[in-house]
Amino acid sequence: MKIDHIHFFVEDAAYQRNWFVTRLGWTFVKQATLPDRHLEVLRYRDTLFVLSSPRTSTSPVAQYLCTHGPGVADVAIEVENLAVILRRLEHHPNPKPQAPVHGRRQNELKAATATVLSQLASANKNAGNAGNPPQTWTTIAGWGGLCHTLIERRPLATSPPEGSDSRGLDHIVLNVPMGELQAAVTFYQTLFELQKQQSFNIQTEQSGLGSQVLFAPASQLYFNINQPTSANSQIQTFLDANRGAGIQHIALHSEPIVPTVTALRQRGVPLLSVPLTYYNQLQQRLQADRVDSVSPQEWQQIVKQQILIDWQPQKTRALLLQIFSQPIFQAPTFFLSLLSVVGRFRALVRATFWLFTKPLKQRCKGSASPGETYHDPANTPQRLPLGWQTAAVF
């Protein structure tokens, strides 16, 4: 299992493209206008992102937006043998076969997907990669309104090694309704042969969730599935806003993270605020676990930029540094996480789940919303480097 691309359905693809480019520094690749939609293709490191906005009220994109609002509609996955995947799906069908709204008009969906894949192949060719459209692919229903375009590639493209500056994705998070966690885990684990990793049950006065981490060894990708365990859960807030299950956030590698976060703040990217009490408690843990891999100077920068940090007690030189954006759309249906992994740290526990005890009902200032003006990416003299070109801290 390897991610081919992530497809957002949004109200204004051109506007959203400008936001990702000028605020986050993603690379503009190409654009295309189809009968029912407008497409924008972007790249962050080794990962392609597609933005689609409707041109007609009958567009599958428009139908999706009416039901769910803007967000991730399709996580497209490269597979080595599509026939094997489809046989698994036949024997272990999705127990929640809610056909996506944008999949009802199958002929239109197939034609549109074929065009998207053709545009992506052209984008890859221009970037010096293999540029032939896939001959074998299909689209299946995922959980809720999410779907997956399955693309056969033999052999699968090689993922950059862990720690490489070219790796884009670290993990993807799917939220499902209460009581559906185990069924969703079984479905995805069986279909794509994912490995079970940690599972968590977090309960606070402000929120509650259950979570299972799945892992794809070939691509080093983590796929986290969450369910709410309380009515006031932040996961439930997402489910209500999204009107069902969906991708709540994706985590991007961003090394070195301190200069990156500094630049993001300068560009006006709204990031989650972290109270000073978090760092006061963290200092006590640092001392108790005898963590000596963070210098006083580095600690000052971490606190100043409000970066979350975690480590494993038995591996105190392996660190996870992470920060979250506020929701990037008007409704809290999607946000981003940026992280930097120092050493072999794989237990995304305290730093990650600190977020899920906090409400995310507020729309962030400066998020992408029609009506603001941005420069066209082709004429933007400076782009924000997400962890590129700068050396030094983490």
Kinemage of the C-alpha trace (Angstrom):
@kinemage 1
@onewidth
@group {chain A} dominant
@subgroup {mainchain}
@vectorlist {calphas} color= white
{ca met a 1} P 0.000 0.000 0.000
{ca lys a 2} L 1.348 3.384 -1.059
{ca ile a 3} L -0.484 6.681 -1.381
{ca asp a 4} L -0.711 7.800 -5.015
{ca his a 5} L -2.442 11.113 -4.319
{ca ile a 6} L -4.882 12.791 -1.956
{ca his a 7} L -7.920 14.418 -3.538
{ca phe a 8} L -9.713 17.342 -1.875
{ca phe a 9} L -13.171 18.490 -2.930
{ca val a 10} L -13.426 22.245 -2.265
{ca glu a 11} L -15.612 25.163 -3.257
{ca asp a 12} L -12.896 27.069 -5.149
{ca ala a 13} L -9.891 25.014 -6.268
{ca ala a 14} L -7.932 27.961 -7.671
{ca tyr a 15} L -8.340 29.929 -4.468
{ca gln a 16} L -7.394 26.947 -2.334
{ca arg a 17} L -4.347 26.265 -4.506
{ca asn a 18} L -3.126 29.808 -3.863
{ca trp a 19} L -3.550 29.327 -0.131
{ca phe a 20} L -1.539 26.089 -0.070
{ca val a 21} L 1.197 27.616 -2.223
{ca thr a 22} L 1.544 31.044 -0.634
{ca arg a 23} L 0.951 30.004 2.967
{ca leu a 24} L 2.380 26.484 3.125
{ca gly a 25} L 4.890 26.504 0.296
{ca trp a 26} L 3.492 23.566 -1.644
{ca thr a 27} L 4.546 23.446 -5.289
{ca phe a 28} L 2.049 24.303 -8.005
{ca val a 29} L 2.187 21.593 -10.687
{ca lys a 30} L -0.638 22.159 -13.161
{ca gln a 31} L -4.326 22.904 -13.604
{ca ala a 32} L -7.093 21.657 -15.872
{ca thr a 33} L -10.720 22.492 -16.582
{ca leu a 34} L -13.145 19.624 -17.175
{ca pro a 35} L -16.843 19.836 -18.089
{ca asp a 36} L -17.987 19.339 -14.495
{ca arg a 37} L -15.018 20.529 -12.407
{ca his a 38} L -11.844 22.573 -12.193
{ca leu a 39} L -8.657 20.775 -11.128
{ca glu a 40} L -5.488 22.014 -9.470
{ca val a 41} L -2.519 19.706 -8.865
{ca leu a 42} L 0.036 20.453 -6.147
{ca arg a 43} L 3.051 18.656 -4.761
{ca tyr a 44} L 4.576 18.520 -1.302
{ca arg a 45} L 7.842 16.602 -1.394
{ca asp a 46} L 6.977 13.150 -2.812
{ca thr a 47} L 3.192 13.501 -2.418
{ca leu a 48} L 0.692 14.782 -4.987
{ca phe a 49} L -2.482 16.599 -3.946
{ca val a 50} L -5.473 17.267 -6.196
{ca leu a 51} L -8.028 20.011 -5.592
{ca ser a 52} L -11.389 19.838 -7.375
{ca ser a 53} L -14.187 22.397 -7.340
{ca pro a 54} L -17.530 22.026 -9.145
{ca arg a 55} L -18.468 23.839 -12.358
{ca thr a 56} L -22.057 22.558 -12.395
{ca ser a 57} L -24.642 21.852 -9.720
{ca thr a 58} L -24.850 18.221 -10.877
{ca ser a 59} L -21.109 17.634 -10.562
{ca pro a 60} L -20.166 14.776 -8.207
{ca val a 61} L -17.976 17.359 -6.478
{ca ala a 62} L -20.999 19.589 -5.853
{ca gln a 63} L -22.970 16.620 -4.516
{ca tyr a 64} L -20.174 15.742 -2.121
{ca leu a 65} L -19.870 19.329 -0.865
{ca cys a 66} L -23.616 19.526 -0.236
{ca thr a 67} L -23.382 16.500 2.038
{ca his a 68} L -19.981 16.777 3.712
{ca gly a 69} L -18.493 20.177 3.045
{ca pro a 70} L -14.889 20.666 1.873
{ca gly a 71} L -12.360 17.999 2.726
{ca val a 72} L -10.609 14.831 1.593
{ca ala a 73} L -12.930 12.900 -0.724
{ca asp a 74} L -10.484 10.332 -2.100
{ca val a 75} L -7.287 8.793 -0.751
{ca ala a 76} L -5.888 7.174 -3.900
{ca ile a 77} L -3.750 4.111 -3.238
{ca glu a 78} L -1.187 2.325 -5.377
{ca val a 79} L -1.460 -1.457 -5.238
{ca glu a 80} L 0.711 -4.079 -6.862
{ca asn a 81} L -2.115 -6.445 -7.809
{ca leu a 82} L -5.586 -4.949 -8.130
{ca ala a 83} L -7.259 -8.325 -8.730
{ca val a 84} L -6.009 -9.588 -5.356
{ca ile a 85} L -7.389 -6.512 -3.592
{ca leu a 86} L -10.777 -6.928 -5.254
{ca arg a 87} L -10.916 -10.610 -4.261
{ca arg a 88} L -10.246 -9.613 -0.652
{ca leu a 89} L -13.005 -7.027 -0.928
{ca glu a 90} L -15.381 -9.709 -2.242
{ca his a 91} L -14.661 -12.039 0.669
{ca his a 92} L -14.446 -9.297 3.304
{ca pro a 93} L -16.847 -6.601 2.129
{ca asn a 94} L -17.102 -3.198 3.710
{ca pro a 95} L -19.610 -3.649 6.561
{ca lys a 96} L -20.641 -0.021 6.066
{ca pro a 97} L -21.108 0.070 2.285
{ca gln a 98} L -22.298 3.659 2.103
{ca ala a 99} L -21.666 4.437 -1.542
{ca pro a 100} L -20.078 7.884 -1.692
{ca val a 101} L -22.378 10.631 -2.941
{ca his a 102} L -19.850 11.436 -5.626
{ca gly a 103} L -19.963 7.806 -6.789
{ca arg a 104} L -23.646 7.579 -7.690
{ca arg a 105} L -23.159 8.643 -11.296
{ca gln a 106} L -20.736 5.886 -12.171
{ca asn a 107} L -20.123 6.827 -15.819
{ca glu a 108} L -19.344 10.431 -14.924
{ca leu a 109} L -17.182 9.320 -12.022
{ca lys a 110} L -15.186 6.929 -14.193
{ca ala a 111} L -14.623 9.520 -16.916
{ca ala a 112} L -13.626 12.188 -14.402
{ca thr a 113} L -11.257 9.840 -12.547
{ca ala a 114} L -9.640 8.778 -15.817
{ca thr a 115} L -9.028 12.437 -16.649
{ca val a 116} L -7.593 13.118 -13.194
{ca leu a 117} L -5.205 10.164 -13.514
{ca ser a 118} L -4.173 11.365 -16.959
{ca gln a 119} L -3.436 14.834 -15.597
{ca leu a 120} L -1.429 13.343 -12.727
{ca ala a 121} L 0.550 11.176 -15.149
{ca ser a 122} L 1.367 14.296 -17.134
{ca ala a 123} L 2.413 16.074 -13.950
{ca asn a 124} L 4.707 13.179 -13.023
{ca lys a 125} L 6.207 13.138 -16.500
{ca asn a 126} L 7.002 16.841 -16.261
{ca ala a 127} L 8.687 16.150 -12.922
{ca gly a 128} L 10.890 13.493 -14.504
{ca asn a 129} L 8.971 10.480 -13.191
{ca ala a 130} L 7.069 7.774 -15.038
{ca gly a 131} L 4.412 9.580 -17.046
{ca asn a 132} L 2.061 6.939 -18.418
{ca pro a 133} L -1.532 6.863 -17.154
{ca pro a 134} L -2.353 3.643 -15.306
{ca gln a 135} L -4.210 1.071 -17.396
{ca thr a 136} L -5.775 -0.774 -14.479
{ca trp a 137} L -7.649 1.059 -11.747
{ca thr a 138} L -10.996 1.249 -10.001
{ca thr a 139} L -12.728 3.294 -7.300
{ca ile a 140} L -14.196 1.679 -4.195
{ca ala a 141} L -16.230 3.034 -1.282
{ca gly a 142} L -14.250 3.603 1.880
{ca trp a 143} L -15.778 4.614 5.199
{ca gly a 144} L -18.613 7.129 5.157
{ca gly a 145} L -18.247 9.525 2.234
{ca leu a 146} L -14.596 8.627 1.676
{ca cys a 147} L -13.601 6.663 -1.403
{ca his a 148} L -10.361 5.105 -2.624
{ca thr a 149} L -9.123 5.050 -6.183
{ca leu a 150} L -7.017 1.887 -6.421
{ca ile a 151} L -4.269 2.113 -9.019
{ca glu a 152} L -2.263 -0.906 -10.115
{ca arg a 153} L 1.458 -0.292 -10.512
{ca arg a 154} L 4.011 -3.080 -10.926
{ca pro a 155} L 6.308 -2.750 -9.158
{ca leu a 156} L 5.141 -0.170 -6.658
{ca ala a 157} L 7.080 3.054 -6.670
{ca thr a 158} L 9.803 3.055 -4.014
{ca ser a 159} L 9.135 5.305 -1.036
{ca pro a 160} L 11.941 7.555 0.213
{ca pro a 161} L 13.701 6.094 3.266
{ca glu a 162} L 12.639 7.112 6.760
{ca gly a 163} L 14.254 10.426 7.658
{ca ser a 164} L 14.626 11.457 4.027
{ca asp a 165} L 13.987 15.107 3.185
{ca ser a 166} L 11.816 13.992 0.274
{ca arg a 167} L 9.226 12.106 2.349
{ca gly a 168} L 5.948 13.969 2.545
{ca leu a 169} L 3.357 11.927 4.427
{ca asp a 170} L 3.812 10.421 7.870
{ca his a 171} L 0.245 9.438 8.750
{ca ile a 172} L -3.404 9.862 7.827
{ca val a 173} L -6.217 9.981 10.386
{ca leu a 174} L -9.706 8.606 9.720
{ca asn a 175} L -12.492 9.367 12.198
{ca val a 176} L -15.446 6.971 12.401
{ca pro a 177} L -18.631 7.033 14.515
{ca met a 178} L -18.758 5.485 17.980
{ca gly a 179} L -18.923 1.697 17.799
{ca glu a 180} L -17.397 1.419 14.320
{ca leu a 181} L -13.691 1.438 15.203
{ca gln a 182} L -13.106 -2.313 15.202
{ca ala a 183} L -15.063 -2.883 11.989
{ca ala a 184} L -13.126 -0.124 10.211
{ca val a 185} L -9.803 -1.485 11.482
{ca thr a 186} L -10.656 -4.992 10.275
{ca phe a 187} L -11.752 -3.700 6.870
{ca tyr a 188} L -8.600 -1.679 6.165
{ca gln a 189} L -6.222 -4.148 7.776
{ca thr a 190} L -7.590 -7.032 5.711
{ca leu a 191} L -7.885 -5.134 2.445
{ca phe a 192} L -4.371 -3.661 2.435
{ca glu a 193} L -2.513 -6.081 4.763
{ca leu a 194} L -1.718 -3.377 7.284
{ca gln a 195} L -0.001 -4.163 10.562
{ca lys a 196} L -1.595 -3.319 13.896
{ca gln a 197} L 0.508 -1.044 16.065
{ca gln a 198} L -0.489 0.816 19.232
{ca ser a 199} L -4.067 1.217 20.397
{ca phe a 200} L -5.224 3.919 22.788
{ca asn a 201} L -8.227 4.853 24.899
{ca ile a 202} L -7.973 8.480 26.004
{ca gln a 203} L -10.528 9.970 28.392
{ca thr a 204} L -10.474 13.472 29.895
{ca glu a 205} L -13.119 15.868 31.175
{ca gln a 206} L -13.010 17.676 27.835
{ca ser a 207} L -12.896 14.788 25.385
{ca gly a 208} L -12.613 11.060 24.849
{ca leu a 209} L -11.507 8.791 22.039
{ca gly a 210} L -10.425 5.290 21.130
{ca ser a 211} L -7.729 4.858 18.495
{ca gln a 212} L -5.945 2.112 16.586
{ca val a 213} L -2.745 2.720 14.639
{ca leu a 214} L -2.183 0.685 11.461
{ca phe a 215} L 1.106 0.581 9.543
{ca ala a 216} L 2.075 -0.070 5.918
{ca pro a 217} L 5.696 -1.316 6.051
{ca ala a 218} L 6.443 -0.900 2.336
{ca ser a 219} L 5.635 2.810 2.328
{ca gln a 220} L 6.363 3.511 6.028
{ca leu a 221} L 2.907 5.108 6.259
{ca tyr a 222} L 0.780 5.124 9.396
{ca phe a 223} L -3.010 5.007 9.144
{ca asn a 224} L -4.774 5.962 12.377
{ca ile a 225} L -8.470 5.279 12.940
{ca asn a 226} L -10.286 7.098 15.752
{ca gln a 227} L -13.750 6.897 17.273
{ca pro a 228} L -15.334 9.148 19.926
{ca thr a 229} L -15.984 7.696 23.360
{ca ser a 230} L -17.906 10.668 24.738
{ca ala a 231} L -20.529 13.062 23.435
{ca asn a 232} L -18.204 16.040 23.921
{ca ser a 233} L -15.319 14.393 22.070
{ca gln a 234} L -13.421 16.455 19.534
{ca ile a 235} L -13.826 13.454 17.237
{ca gln a 236} L -17.606 13.806 17.538
{ca thr a 237} L -17.316 17.501 16.661
{ca phe a 238} L -15.647 16.480 13.414
{ca leu a 239} L -18.234 13.779 12.682
{ca asp a 240} L -21.058 16.263 13.187
{ca ala a 241} L -19.443 18.889 10.941
{ca asn a 242} L -18.509 16.341 8.274
{ca arg a 243} L -21.858 14.561 8.551
{ca gly a 244} L -20.173 11.211 8.921
{ca ala a 245} L -16.814 9.476 8.839
{ca gly a 246} L -13.897 11.029 7.017
{ca ile a 247} L -10.264 12.087 7.007
{ca gln a 248} L -9.768 14.607 9.801
{ca his a 249} L -6.100 15.354 9.263
{ca ile a 250} L -2.888 14.319 7.575
{ca ala a 251} L 0.575 14.638 9.091
{ca leu a 252} L 3.470 15.883 6.981
{ca his a 253} L 7.169 15.441 7.592
{ca ser a 254} L 8.755 18.808 8.136
{ca glu a 255} L 12.433 18.739 9.027
{ca pro a 256} L 13.841 20.913 10.536
{ca ile a 257} L 10.644 21.890 12.276
{ca val a 258} L 11.630 25.002 14.264
{ca pro a 259} L 12.615 27.162 11.249
{ca thr a 260} L 9.576 25.791 9.420
{ca val a 261} L 7.123 26.787 12.156
{ca thr a 262} L 8.787 30.188 12.459
{ca ala a 263} L 8.264 30.772 8.744
{ca leu a 264} L 4.672 29.503 8.865
{ca arg a 265} L 3.817 31.972 11.594
{ca gln a 266} L 5.401 34.771 9.577
{ca arg a 267} L 3.170 33.797 6.658
{ca gly a 268} L 0.078 33.980 8.847
{ca val a 269} L -0.699 30.264 8.989
{ca pro a 270} L -3.006 29.825 12.016
{ca leu a 271} L -1.537 27.183 14.304
{ca leu a 272} L -2.957 25.644 17.454
{ca ser a 273} L -2.009 27.570 20.596
{ca val a 274} L -0.259 25.658 23.369
{ca pro a 275} L -0.506 27.001 26.952
{ca leu a 276} L 2.610 27.653 29.009
{ca thr a 277} L 1.417 25.132 31.609
{ca tyr a 278} L 2.048 22.382 29.043
{ca tyr a 279} L 5.752 23.265 28.971
{ca asn a 280} L 5.975 23.631 32.747
{ca gln a 281} L 4.707 20.072 33.127
{ca leu a 282} L 6.937 18.946 30.277
{ca gln a 283} L 10.043 20.248 32.020
{ca gln a 284} L 9.240 18.061 35.008
{ca arg a 285} L 9.022 15.028 32.705
{ca leu a 286} L 12.301 15.995 31.038
{ca gln a 287} L 14.039 15.979 34.393
{ca ala a 288} L 12.324 12.806 35.614
{ca asp a 289} L 13.254 10.862 32.456
{ca arg a 290} L 16.726 12.443 32.290
{ca val a 291} L 16.261 13.645 28.744
{ca asp a 292} L 19.458 15.480 27.793
{ca ser a 293} L 19.009 15.676 24.019
{ca val a 294} L 17.305 19.102 24.174
{ca ser a 295} L 19.673 21.979 24.875
{ca pro a 296} L 18.486 25.095 26.747
{ca gln a 297} L 18.648 27.070 23.499
{ca glu a 298} L 16.564 24.484 21.655
{ca trp a 299} L 14.075 24.371 24.508
{ca gln a 300} L 13.577 28.137 24.294
{ca gln a 301} L 12.812 27.879 20.580
{ca ile a 302} L 10.373 25.004 21.126
{ca val a 303} L 8.470 26.986 23.759
{ca lys a 304} L 8.526 30.184 21.693
{ca gln a 305} L 7.081 28.452 18.644
{ca gln a 306} L 4.636 26.404 20.768
{ca ile a 307} L 5.774 23.045 19.406
{ca leu a 308} L 4.598 19.845 21.080
{ca ile a 309} L 7.319 17.406 22.068
{ca asp a 310} L 7.374 13.810 23.249
{ca trp a 311} L 9.782 10.937 23.801
{ca gln a 312} L 9.831 7.363 25.009
{ca pro a 313} L 11.222 6.928 28.539
{ca gln a 314} L 13.450 4.059 27.440
{ca lys a 315} L 14.715 6.011 24.401
{ca thr a 316} L 15.296 9.521 25.669
{ca arg a 317} L 17.360 10.579 22.653
{ca ala a 318} L 14.506 9.824 20.252
{ca leu a 319} L 12.115 12.751 20.022
{ca leu a 320} L 8.856 13.630 18.313
{ca leu a 321} L 8.221 17.312 17.628
{ca gln a 322} L 4.800 18.206 16.270
{ca ile a 323} L 2.443 21.103 15.664
{ca phe a 324} L -1.129 21.327 14.395
{ca ser a 325} L -2.876 23.899 12.274
{ca gln a 326} L -6.301 25.220 13.091
{ca pro a 327} L -9.030 23.872 10.742
{ca ile a 328} L -8.286 25.204 7.270
{ca phe a 329} L -11.899 25.344 6.066
{ca gln a 330} L -14.864 27.232 7.490
{ca ala a 331} L -16.138 24.102 9.228
{ca pro a 332} L -13.792 21.958 11.356
{ca thr a 333} L -13.581 19.206 8.736
{ca phe a 334} L -9.821 19.152 8.156
{ca phe a 335} L -6.520 20.330 9.605
{ca leu a 336} L -2.832 19.621 9.074
{ca ser a 337} L -0.099 18.350 11.337
{ca leu a 338} L 3.604 18.990 10.813
{ca leu a 339} L 6.107 16.792 12.559
{ca ser a 340} L 9.765 16.017 12.867
{ca val a 341} L 11.017 12.683 14.130
{ca val a 342} L 14.482 12.642 15.691
{ca gly a 343} L 15.860 9.133 16.073
{ca arg a 344} L 13.588 6.098 15.857
{ca phe a 345} L 10.527 7.443 17.623
{ca arg a 346} L 7.310 5.728 16.628
{ca ala a 347} L 4.978 5.973 19.635
{ca leu a 348} L 2.837 8.944 18.699
{ca val a 349} L 1.228 9.172 22.095
{ca arg a 350} L 1.214 12.243 24.311
{ca ala a 351} L 2.109 14.898 21.753
{ca thr a 352} L -0.509 13.680 19.314
{ca phe a 353} L -3.311 13.008 21.766
{ca trp a 354} L -2.829 16.289 23.580
{ca leu a 355} L -4.623 17.768 20.571
{ca phe a 356} L -7.631 15.488 20.883
{ca thr a 357} L -8.447 16.808 24.345
{ca lys a 358} L -8.994 20.272 22.840
{ca pro a 359} L -12.096 21.593 21.051
{ca leu a 360} L -11.694 22.535 17.404
{ca lys a 361} L -14.930 24.386 16.753
{ca gln a 362} L -13.316 27.723 15.979
{ca arg a 363} L -12.543 28.543 12.394
{ca cys a 364} L -9.018 29.852 12.153
{ca lys a 365} L -8.275 33.366 11.019
{ca gly a 366} L -6.467 33.414 7.726
{ca ser a 367} L -7.781 30.064 6.579
{ca ala a 368} L -8.784 29.596 2.993
{ca ser a 369} L -12.114 31.241 2.350
{ca pro a 370} L -13.370 32.774 -0.913
{ca gly a 371} L -13.137 36.532 -0.972
{ca glu a 372} L -9.481 37.083 -0.069
{ca thr a 373} L -6.836 37.864 -2.674
{ca tyr a 374} L -3.644 35.909 -3.249
{ca his a 375} L -0.918 36.066 -5.858
{ca asp a 376} L -0.928 33.516 -8.637
{ca pro a 377} L 1.713 30.863 -7.820
{ca ala a 378} L 3.466 31.435 -11.120
{ca asn a 379} L 4.120 35.047 -10.051
{ca thr a 380} L 4.928 34.427 -6.412
{ca pro a 381} L 8.573 35.490 -5.902
{ca gln a 382} L 9.033 33.668 -2.594
{ca arg a 383} L 7.570 30.415 -1.383
{ca leu a 384} L 7.621 29.179 2.122
{ca pro a 385} L 10.025 26.239 2.419
{ca leu a 386} L 8.479 23.604 4.654
{ca gly a 387} L 11.670 22.376 6.208
{ca trp a 388} L 13.759 22.604 3.046
{ca gln a 389} L 17.042 24.425 2.556
{ca thr a 390} L 17.443 25.361 6.214
{ca ala a 391} L 19.808 23.396 8.359
{ca ala a 392} L 20.179 23.353 12.116
{ca val a 393} L 17.478 22.799 14.674
{ca phe a 394} L 15.815 19.373 14.477
